């Protein structure tokens, strides 16, 4: 489900000094979340509401079907290449059961016309082939028509989880993985399924230093163009852009992919891997060899990393490139799907190890995932990855909204009992009332609705001291509107990944293109719950065993012990976690009972417009032409007044029934890297025809930006 967007203007006649009234929206008192009615069909309800549209796509285009097919192929390939140990066979049988249950629920009616296409293409999935249905398109059809050819050197900077990670450790535990991909390829699936603890031991980082966890373990980013062309066989990432650049004449001499270990905090990328020094050298070499400045094409987290690099390279004690380095070396910065202001899903992932993807698996699917990799384990692992925390929401309440109102709230207000998007983490009224009523030592100040700013504080309160220190020493999530302070921030590395606390370089001849997809439901906020504790537990002995409360308490204890015995048998010897660690969820977790699809809430997740991963507010605010951070407030954040072009791509469903990646008009956060129109725009930019790539807006970003008043 996604909310249909209203493009009406907003009333901006608010008092200038009143921050809480700077957005156009309605406010409501906190009320219990209304559950979706089961007495009416979705079609009946939607016929009256007119606010949402149903997901009427055929089953083969739904994420659930994609998930089942993806898990089937990945797991079968991994297990098929593995040993036939009893543990492996047990896991395989459980996977078969899960897939059978999921497939049994799917209506395959009308699918006859898909069968021939499915079996006609399945063989090609397992052998190397061009990354697109029509190889090297659209470059081949446009090359002569638009006179496309290499002009500028190109450097590609991937996003989080895109670069493959391989093992270079030679200790006894690492030898079997030597130079194999621990992230990406089927080696990863095989390792997670058959030896999850060892895989986790290799992928985690030291919680204090943020570097390698121990001397014998050494995970490094794969290098070269194939480091991020495919994630696994058949699942392309950068492959389509690479092959299209090749089709107009680029090769490995004038096109480079600057892969990096995305687990590391930005500062540690240079400390351990000298990443920024190498990137500086690649760009300078291209300048010398080609006699032209470089076009930088970034995606996702790479779009946060590159501005950080520009501050590093100009720093007198770090990159030592001087204030003119960017002007002399960078022609264009192409920002694809960049979460400039962060993403709410990063907050949920760090807080409880959950996102929309984990919540959408269904009860058995969630249990299966919990069995292999619990929420607590996922959160603990993610918190050691300093790089992931760079995408936590930035700008606080001024950008993401207050408890009462947010810049991207719909003009017509929210339906049902839902509050403003500014409540990034909400607890239902019953949860909050329970916490307040307890009082005394049981009173929990955390159980309230949290804005982006207080959500970061909540994350600090619910994580270890090591994680707290890592955040404090690497990142800042606030906002600076004072020119003197912004100048001082040039010397503060913690500010460089936040565009609202740092300035773009003095490079008036550089150009910036902000490209991203829209028209997809995207995680914007969450309903949370707290693990219930037995506040009313009483002491029972022979004198009061006839008490109904004691009898109920005893039955609950017996049931718990019986369940734990079954779970121990079910988990097998390969799982070394304690039962408490595996079965007990995090203290705070996304509440799946908050489910109101008609009003854009599914299993505790609230949706707004975006590219499926990053909300439009984060994708477009800095680049919005009239009221954006780098445009209207250029004197603060873009003092050289670098030209900025915002270009949106509206997601449209593929014509092919089996094109599960979205097709040539995809706007999804990753699938947009195969969008023909966007690829065409990139080809023109690198061919010195960037003037043909102009501003285009489909979303409500103009209204959102107008609702934000920085000064």
C-alpha positions in Angstrom: 0.0 0.0 0.0 1.2 3.5 -0.6 -0.5 6.9 0.1 -1.6 8.9 -2.9 0.1 12.2 -2.7 -1.7 15.5 -2.5 0.1 18.3 -4.4 -1.9 21.1 -3.0 0.0 24.1 -1.6 0.3 24.8 2.1 -0.5 27.8 4.2 2.7 29.4 5.2 1.2 32.3 7.2 2.7 31.0 10.4 4.5 33.1 13.0 8.2 33.1 12.2 9.4 32.3 15.7 7.0 29.4 16.2 9.0 26.3 15.1 6.1 24.0 15.9 3.8 25.8 13.5 6.1 26.0 10.6 4.4 23.1 8.8 1.0 22.7 7.3 -0.8 19.8 9.1 -3.5 18.9 11.6 -2.6 17.7 15.1 -4.3 15.1 17.2 -4.3 13.8 20.7 -2.6 10.5 21.2 -5.2 7.8 20.9 -5.1 4.0 20.8 -4.2 2.7 17.4 -7.2 1.5 15.5 -6.8 -2.0 14.2 -7.8 -2.9 10.6 -11.4 -4.3 10.4 -11.7 -7.9 9.4 -15.4 -7.6 8.7 -14.9 -5.7 5.4 -12.8 -6.7 2.4 -10.0 -4.2 1.5 -11.8 -3.5 -1.7 -14.9 -2.4 0.2 -13.0 -0.1 2.5 -10.9 1.4 -0.3 -13.9 2.1 -2.4 -15.0 4.5 0.3 -11.7 6.0 1.4 -10.2 7.0 -1.9 -6.9 7.7 -0.1 -5.0 4.5 -0.9 -4.7 2.1 -3.7 -4.6 -1.7 -3.4 -1.7 -3.8 -4.4 -3.3 -5.4 -7.4 -0.2 -6.6 -8.9 -0.1 -10.3 -9.9 1.7 -12.6 -7.5 4.9 -12.8 -9.6 5.5 -9.1 -9.1 5.0 -9.0 -5.3 7.9 -8.9 -2.9 6.7 -12.0 -1.2 7.1 -14.0 -4.4 10.5 -12.4 -5.0 11.6 -13.3 -1.5 10.6 -16.9 -1.9 12.3 -17.3 -5.2 15.4 -15.5 -4.0 15.7 -17.5 -0.8 15.1 -20.7 -2.8 17.9 -20.1 -5.3 20.4 -18.7 -2.8 19.8 -21.4 -0.1 19.7 -24.3 -2.6 22.9 -23.1 -4.2 24.6 -22.7 -0.9 23.4 -26.0 0.6 24.0 -27.9 -2.6 27.6 -26.9 -2.5 28.0 -27.7 1.2 28.4 -30.9 3.1 25.4 -33.2 3.9 25.8 -33.0 7.6 22.8 -33.7 9.8 22.7 -30.1 10.9 22.7 -28.9 7.3 20.0 -31.4 6.3 17.9 -30.3 9.2 18.1 -26.6 8.2 17.3 -27.6 4.6 14.2 -29.5 5.7 13.0 -26.5 7.7 13.6 -24.3 4.7 11.6 -26.6 2.5 8.7 -26.6 5.0 8.7 -22.8 5.2 8.7 -22.4 1.4 6.0 -24.9 1.0 3.8 -23.1 3.5 4.4 -19.8 1.8 3.8 -21.1 -1.7 0.6 -22.8 -0.5 -0.8 -19.4 0.4 -0.2 -17.9 -3.0 -3.0 -17.8 -5.5 -1.5 -19.1 -8.8 -4.8 -18.6 -10.7 -4.2 -17.1 -14.1 -0.5 -18.0 -14.0 -0.5 -20.3 -17.0 0.9 -17.7 -19.3 3.9 -17.3 -17.0 5.1 -20.9 -16.9 6.6 -20.9 -20.4 8.5 -17.7 -19.8 9.7 -19.0 -16.4 11.1 -22.3 -17.7 12.4 -20.6 -20.8 14.6 -18.2 -18.8 15.5 -20.2 -15.7 18.5 -21.9 -17.4 20.0 -18.5 -18.3 19.9 -17.5 -14.6 22.6 -20.0 -13.7 25.2 -19.0 -16.4 27.1 -15.8 -17.0 25.1 -13.4 -19.2 24.7 -9.7 -19.8 23.1 -7.9 -16.9 20.1 -6.7 -18.8 17.4 -8.4 -20.9 18.7 -6.4 -23.9 22.5 -6.2 -23.5 24.2 -2.8 -23.3 20.9 -0.8 -23.6 20.1 2.0 -23.8 23.7 2.9 -24.8 23.7 1.1 -28.1 20.5 2.8 -29.3 21.6 6.3 -28.2 25.3 6.2 -28.9 25.2 7.5 -32.5 22.0 9.5 -32.1 23.4 11.6 -29.2 27.1 11.3 -30.1 28.0 9.6 -26.8 31.6 8.9 -26.2 34.1 9.1 -23.3 35.0 12.6 -22.3 35.6 12.7 -18.6 37.3 10.1 -16.4 34.7 8.3 -14.3 34.9 7.1 -10.7 32.0 5.0 -9.3 31.5 5.0 -5.5 29.0 2.3 -4.3 26.7 2.4 -1.3 26.4 0.3 1.9 26.5 -3.5 1.5 27.2 -3.1 -2.3 31.0 -3.9 -2.2 32.0 -7.5 -1.8 34.0 -8.3 1.3 36.7 -11.1 1.2 38.8 -12.8 3.8 42.6 -12.3 3.9 43.1 -13.9 7.3 45.5 -16.9 7.6 44.6 -18.1 11.1 43.3 -21.6 11.5 39.7 -20.4 11.7 40.1 -18.2 8.6 42.1 -20.4 6.2 39.1 -22.1 4.6 37.8 -18.7 3.7 41.0 -17.3 2.3 40.3 -14.8 -0.6 36.6 -15.9 -0.6 33.8 -13.5 -0.4 32.3 -13.3 3.1 29.9 -10.8 1.9 28.4 -11.4 -1.6 28.4 -14.6 -3.7 27.0 -17.9 -2.5 29.9 -18.3 -0.1 28.2 -15.9 2.2 24.9 -17.9 2.1 26.7 -21.1 2.8 28.7 -19.6 5.7 25.6 -18.1 7.3 23.5 -21.3 7.0 26.2 -23.8 8.1 28.5 -21.8 10.4 26.7 -18.7 11.4 28.8 -18.1 14.5 32.1 -18.2 12.6 30.7 -16.0 9.9 29.5 -13.4 12.5 32.9 -13.6 14.2 34.6 -12.6 10.9 32.1 -9.9 9.9 31.8 -8.1 13.2 34.2 -5.3 14.1 35.9 -4.5 17.5 33.3 -2.7 19.5 35.9 -0.3 20.9 38.3 0.4 18.0 35.9 -0.2 15.2 38.6 -2.1 13.4 39.5 -5.8 13.0 38.1 -7.8 15.9 41.3 -9.8 16.4 44.7 -10.2 14.7 43.8 -13.5 12.9 40.7 -12.1 11.2 41.1 -9.8 8.2 38.1 -8.9 6.1 38.8 -6.4 3.2 36.8 -4.9 0.4 37.1 -6.6 -3.0 38.7 -4.5 -5.6 38.1 -3.7 -9.3 34.9 -3.3 -11.3 33.7 -6.7 -10.2 33.7 -5.7 -6.6 30.2 -4.3 -6.9 28.9 -5.3 -10.3 26.9 -8.2 -8.9 25.9 -9.0 -5.3 25.4 -12.7 -6.1 25.0 -14.4 -9.5 22.0 -13.0 -11.3 21.6 -10.0 -8.9 23.2 -7.0 -10.5 24.1 -3.8 -8.7 26.5 -1.7 -10.8 26.7 -4.1 -13.7 24.2 -2.2 -15.9 25.9 1.1 -15.6 29.3 -0.4 -16.1 28.2 -2.2 -19.3 26.5 0.9 -20.7 29.6 3.0 -20.1 31.6 0.3 -21.8 29.2 0.5 -24.8 30.2 4.1 -25.5 33.9 3.5 -25.1 34.9 3.4 -21.4 37.1 0.6 -20.0 39.2 0.0 -17.0 41.7 2.7 -18.0 39.3 5.6 -17.6 36.6 4.1 -15.4 37.2 3.0 -11.8 35.0 1.6 -9.1 36.2 2.8 -5.7 35.0 0.0 -3.5 35.4 0.2 0.3 34.7 -1.7 3.5 31.3 -0.1 4.2 31.3 -1.6 7.8 34.0 0.9 8.8 33.3 4.4 10.2 34.4 7.0 7.7 37.5 8.0 9.8 38.5 4.4 10.1 38.4 3.9 6.3 41.5 6.1 6.1 43.1 4.8 9.3 43.0 1.1 8.3 42.7 1.0 4.5 44.0 4.5 3.5 40.9 4.7 1.4 40.7 8.5 1.0 44.4 8.6 0.1 43.9 6.0 -2.7 40.7 7.8 -4.0 42.6 11.1 -4.1 45.4 9.4 -6.1 43.0 7.8 -8.6 41.3 11.1 -9.3 44.5 13.0 -9.7 45.9 10.3 -12.0 42.8 10.6 -14.2 43.3 14.3 -14.4 46.9 13.9 -15.5 46.3 11.1 -18.0 43.1 12.5 -19.6 43.7 16.2 -19.1 40.2 16.6 -17.8 38.5 16.6 -14.4 36.6 13.6 -13.1 32.9 12.8 -12.9 32.1 11.1 -9.6 29.0 8.8 -9.7 27.8 7.8 -6.2 25.0 5.7 -4.9 23.3 5.6 -1.5 25.9 5.8 1.4 28.5 6.7 -1.2 26.7 10.0 -1.6 27.3 10.7 2.0 30.9 9.4 1.9 32.0 11.6 -1.0 31.3 15.0 0.6 33.1 13.7 3.6 36.1 12.9 1.4 36.1 16.4 -0.1 36.4 17.9 3.4 39.1 15.4 4.2 41.1 16.2 1.1 41.1 19.9 1.8 42.1 19.6 5.4 45.7 20.9 6.0 46.7 18.0 8.2 44.9 15.1 6.4 44.5 15.2 2.6 46.5 18.4 2.3 45.0 19.1 -1.1 44.1 22.7 -0.2 40.9 24.7 -0.7 41.2 24.6 -4.6 41.5 20.8 -4.9 37.9 20.1 -5.7 37.7 22.9 -8.3 40.8 21.6 -10.0 39.9 17.9 -10.0 36.1 17.4 -9.9 33.9 18.1 -12.9 30.5 16.7 -11.7 29.1 15.0 -8.6 26.2 12.6 -9.6 24.3 11.7 -6.5 22.0 8.6 -7.0 19.6 7.8 -4.2 21.7 9.7 -1.6 20.2 9.7 1.9 21.5 13.2 2.6 19.5 13.5 5.8 19.7 9.8 6.8 17.1 7.1 6.8 14.6 6.1 9.5 15.2 2.4 8.8 18.8 2.8 10.0 17.4 3.9 13.3 15.1 0.9 13.6 17.9 -1.5 12.5 20.3 -0.1 15.2 17.7 0.1 17.9 16.1 -3.4 17.6 17.7 -5.1 14.5 14.4 -4.8 12.5 13.2 -3.1 9.3 10.2 -3.4 7.0 11.9 -6.4 5.3 12.0 -8.4 8.5 8.5 -7.5 9.6 7.0 -8.5 6.3 8.0 -12.2 6.5 4.9 -13.4 8.4 4.9 -15.2 11.7 6.7 -18.4 10.5 9.1 -16.5 8.4 9.9 -14.2 11.3 10.5 -17.3 13.5 12.7 -18.8 10.9 14.8 -15.6 10.6 14.9 -15.4 14.4 16.1 -18.9 14.6 19.0 -18.3 12.2 19.8 -14.7 13.2 17.8 -13.1 16.1 16.9 -9.5 16.3 19.3 -9.1 19.2 22.1 -10.6 17.3 21.5 -8.5 14.3 21.4 -5.3 16.3 24.6 -6.2 18.1 26.4 -6.9 14.8 25.1 -3.8 13.1 26.3 -1.6 16.0 29.9 -2.7 15.5 29.6 -1.5 11.9 30.4 2.2 12.3 29.7 2.9 8.6 26.0 2.0 9.0 25.5 4.6 11.6 26.4 7.3 9.2 22.9 7.0 7.8 21.0 7.8 11.0 18.5 10.7 10.7 20.1 14.1 10.7 18.6 17.6 11.3 16.5 16.7 14.3 13.0 18.1 14.7 13.6 21.0 12.4 13.9 18.7 9.4 12.0 15.5 10.5 9.3 17.2 12.5 8.0 17.5 16.0 5.4 15.4 17.9 2.7 17.6 16.4 3.7 18.2 12.8 6.3 17.3 10.1 7.2 18.9 6.8 6.1 15.9 4.8 2.8 15.3 6.6 -0.1 15.2 4.1 -2.0 18.4 3.6 -5.3 16.6 4.2 -4.0 15.2 7.5 -3.9 11.6 8.7 -6.7 9.2 8.7 -7.6 7.0 11.7 -5.8 7.6 14.9 -2.3 8.2 13.5 -0.2 11.1 14.5 2.3 13.2 12.6 5.3 11.6 10.9 7.4 13.7 13.3 6.8 10.9 15.8 9.5 8.7 14.3 9.0 6.1 17.1 5.6 5.9 18.7 4.1 3.8 21.4 0.4 3.3 21.5 -1.6 5.1 24.2 -2.1 1.9 26.1 1.6 1.2 26.3 2.4 4.8 27.3 -0.4 4.8 29.9 0.9 1.5 31.4 4.4 3.0 31.8 3.0 6.1 33.4 0.6 4.3 35.7 3.3 2.1 37.2 5.2 5.1 38.7 8.0 4.6 41.1 10.9 2.4 40.1 8.9 0.8 37.3 8.3 4.2 35.6 9.9 4.2 32.2 10.5 7.6 30.6 11.4 5.9 27.3 7.8 4.8 26.7 6.6 7.9 24.9 6.5 9.2 21.3 9.9 10.1 20.1 11.0 12.6 17.4 14.1 12.1 15.3 16.1 14.0 17.9 14.8 12.1 20.9 15.0 8.8 19.0 18.8 9.3 18.7 18.8 9.8 22.4 16.7 6.7 22.9 19.3 4.8 20.8 22.1 6.0 23.1 20.1 4.9 26.2 19.5 1.4 24.8 23.0 0.6 23.6 26.4 -0.1 25.1 28.9 2.5 26.2 31.1 1.4 23.3 28.4 2.1 20.7 27.6 5.4 22.4 31.3 6.4 22.3 31.5 5.4 18.6 28.6 7.6 17.6 29.9 10.5 19.6 33.4 10.4 18.2 32.4 9.8 14.5 29.1 11.5 13.7 26.9 14.5 14.5 23.2 14.6 13.7 22.2 18.2 14.5 22.1 21.4 12.4 24.2 24.6 12.2 22.8 27.8 10.9 25.7 30.1 11.9 28.3 30.8 9.3 31.1 31.1 11.8 30.2 27.8 13.4 30.1 26.2 9.9 33.6 27.5 9.2 34.8 26.0 12.5 33.2 22.7 11.5 35.7 22.5 8.6 38.2 21.2 11.3 35.7 18.8 12.9 35.5 15.4 11.2 32.3 14.4 13.0 30.4 17.1 11.1 31.5 16.2 7.6 28.9 13.5 6.8 26.1 15.9 7.8 25.2 18.4 5.0 23.4 20.6 7.6 26.6 21.0 9.6 29.2 21.3 6.9 29.7 23.4 3.7 30.3 22.2 0.1 33.8 23.1 -1.2 34.7 26.3 -3.0 34.2 24.8 -6.5 31.8 27.1 -8.5 32.5 25.2 -11.7 31.5 21.8 -10.4 28.0 20.6 -11.0 25.8 18.5 -8.8 23.0 16.2 -10.0 20.6 14.7 -7.5 18.9 11.6 -9.0 16.4 9.3 -7.2 13.3 7.3 -7.6 9.8 8.2 -6.2 6.3 6.7 -6.1 7.2 3.7 -3.8 6.1 3.2 -0.2 9.1 3.9 2.0 9.7 3.5 5.8 9.1 6.8 7.5 8.3 6.0 11.2 7.5 3.0 13.5 5.2 1.8 16.2 7.2 0.2 19.0 6.4 -1.9 22.0 8.3 -2.9 25.2 8.8 -6.4 26.3 6.3 -7.1 29.1 7.7 -8.0 32.5 5.9 -10.0 35.2 5.2 -7.0 37.5 2.5 -9.0 39.3 4.5 -12.2 40.0 3.7 -13.5 43.5 5.4 -15.9 45.8 3.8 -19.3 45.9 4.3 -22.2 48.3 2.1 -25.0 49.8 0.1 -22.5 51.8 -1.4 -20.7 48.8 -1.1 -23.1 45.9 -4.9 -23.2 45.6 -4.8 -19.5 44.7 -5.8 -19.1 41.1 -2.9 -16.7 40.4 -0.4 -19.3 41.7 -1.9 -22.0 39.6 -1.8 -19.7 36.5 1.7 -18.8 37.3 2.8 -22.4 37.6 1.1 -23.4 34.3 2.9 -20.5 32.6 6.2 -21.7 34.0 5.6 -25.3 32.9 4.7 -24.1 29.4 7.8 -22.0 29.3 10.0 -25.0 30.3 8.3 -27.3 27.8 8.8 -24.8 25.0 12.4 -24.3 25.9 13.0 -28.0 25.7 11.4 -28.2 22.3 13.3 -25.2 21.1 16.7 -26.6 22.3 16.0 -29.8 20.4 14.8 -27.8 17.3 17.8 -25.4 17.3 20.4 -28.2 17.4 23.9 -28.2 18.6 25.1 -25.8 15.9 23.5 -22.9 17.8 25.6 -21.9 20.8 23.5 -18.9 22.0 21.8 -19.2 25.3 18.1 -19.8 25.1 17.4 -16.5 26.7 19.4 -14.7 24.0 17.7 -16.6 21.1 14.1 -16.6 22.4 14.0 -13.2 24.2 13.4 -10.3 21.8 15.1 -6.9 22.4 13.5 -4.9 25.2 12.1 -2.5 22.6 10.8 -3.9 19.3 8.6 -3.0 16.4 5.0 -3.8 17.3 3.5 -6.0 14.6 0.0 -5.6 16.1 0.0 -2.0 14.9 -1.5 -2.9 11.5 -3.7 -0.6 9.5 -2.9 -1.1 5.8 -5.7 1.2 4.7 -3.9 4.1 6.3 -0.3 3.1 5.4 0.7 1.1 8.4 1.8 -2.5 8.0 3.1 -4.6 10.9 4.3 -1.6 12.9 5.9 0.3 10.0 4.5 3.6 8.6 5.1 4.5 5.0 5.6 7.7 3.0 6.7 8.5 -0.5 10.3 7.6 -1.5 12.4 5.1 -3.4 11.5 2.1 -1.1 14.4 2.7 1.2 14.9 6.5 1.6 12.0 8.9 2.1 11.7 11.8 -0.4 12.4 14.3 2.4 15.9 12.9 2.8 16.5 12.3 -0.9 15.5 15.7 -2.2 15.6 18.5 0.5 19.2 19.6 0.0 18.8 19.8 -3.8 15.2 21.2 -4.1 15.5 24.2 -6.4 13.4 26.8 -4.5 13.8 26.2 -0.8 16.5 23.5 -0.5 19.6 23.5 1.7 22.0 23.9 -1.2 19.9 26.4 -3.1 17.8 28.8 -0.9 20.4 28.4 1.9 23.4 28.3 -0.3 25.1 31.0 1.7 25.2 28.6 4.6 25.8 25.2 3.0 26.9 26.0 -0.6 28.9 29.2 -0.4 30.3 28.8 -3.9 26.8 28.5 -5.3 27.6 25.3 -7.1 24.7 24.6 -9.6 22.4 21.9 -8.4 20.0 19.9 -10.6 17.3 17.7 -9.0 15.9 15.0 -11.3 13.3 12.5 -10.1 12.4 9.1 -11.8 8.8 7.9 -11.2 8.7 4.2 -10.5 6.7 2.2 -13.0 6.0 -1.5 -13.0 7.9 -3.5 -15.6 6.0 -4.9 -18.6 7.7 -8.3 -18.2 6.1 -10.7 -15.8 9.5 -12.1 -14.7 11.5 -8.9 -14.4 11.5 -9.0 -10.6 14.1 -6.2 -10.5 11.7 -3.6 -11.7 12.7 -3.2 -15.4 13.8 -0.3 -17.4 11.6 2.2 -15.5 12.4 1.1 -11.9 12.6 3.7 -9.2 13.6 1.4 -6.4 16.7 2.4 -4.3 18.9 -0.3 -5.9 17.0 -1.2 -9.0 17.2 2.4 -10.3 20.8 1.6 -11.2 19.2 -0.3 -14.2 16.7 2.5 -15.1 17.2 3.2 -18.8 16.4 6.9 -18.6 18.7 7.5 -15.7 21.5 5.6 -17.4 20.9 7.7 -20.5 21.3 10.9 -18.3 24.6 9.6 -16.9 25.9 8.8 -20.3 25.2 12.3 -21.4 26.9 13.8 -18.4 30.1 11.8 -18.8 30.0 12.7 -22.6 30.0 16.4 -21.8 26.4 16.8 -22.7 25.1 17.3 -19.2 23.1 20.4 -20.3 20.6 18.0 -21.7 19.8 16.7 -18.2 17.4 19.1 -16.6 15.3 19.5 -13.5 12.3 17.3 -13.1 10.0 16.8 -10.1 7.2 14.3 -9.6 6.9 14.2 -5.8 5.8 16.7 -3.2 9.4 17.7 -2.3 8.7 21.4 -3.2 5.9 21.5 -0.5 8.1 19.7 2.0 11.0 22.1 1.5 8.7 25.1 1.7 7.6 23.8 5.1 11.1 23.8 6.5 12.3 27.2 7.9 16.0 27.0 8.9 16.5 30.6 9.7 
